[in-house]
Amino acid sequence: NAGVTQTPKFRVLKTGQSMTLLCAQDMNHEYMYWYRQDPGMGLRLIHYSVGEGTTAKGEVPDGYNVSRLKKQNFLLGLESAAPSQTSVYFCASTPSPRTRIRNEQYFGPGTRLTVT
Amino acid sequence: AQRVTQPEKLLSVFKGAPVELKCNYSYSGSPELFWYVQYSRQRLQLLLRHISRESIKGFTADLNKGETSFHLKKPFAQEEDSAMYYCALFRGFGNEKLTFGTGTRLTIIP
């Protein structure tokens, strides 16, 4: 199993440009999450999904949109990038709550995004 | 609201010395607590969780509900322990999200 994968690994955007980050997992996990990691701020939840076709806002959702059209994929979109969105973005997934290890989150390798 | 506090952003410890990374939480229910670790240029991975009462890589953490703490300890630090450590809290069914602390960067001095 590849686990959780993210594309791209790096990206540089100019202010106002748009892009989509792709997260894919092959573990049949129900829940998926997008975080951003900033120095001194830890990991902050942007959006999450508790199943195919569902999404919900996290702690810092402004400026981002998400979609979960397929169970294995969770997309994070930036419609009009701003320098404040320069960060490292991590995707994570969790097994179904019906399993004993439901609460462990499995992380992707991260996407380093710079907005100039 | 739930909160996880890691008071030390940076911690340097000599190799062979004991290590303690502090984590305090605020939550009125019965939390599940975790420690995640991120080694240089690697993804975050679960280190341990309080319900398992296990020791991973020599690290242990005890949940102290009275002091609302979940400190991570290791009796003898090794150079490979240098990493970023995050404490995280899970609230339970109906709220399948983790709340992370701001992290502590541990550096082991040879």
Interface residues (C-beta under 8 A of the other chain):
Chain A: V4 Y31 Y33 Y35 G40 M41 G42 L43 R44 L45 Y48 V50 G58 F90 A92 T94 P97 R102 N103 E104 Q105 F107 G108 P109 G110
Chain B: Q6 K9 E32 F34 Y36 Q42 R43 L44 Q45 L46 R49 Y86 F90 F93 E96 K97 L98 F100 G101 T102 G103
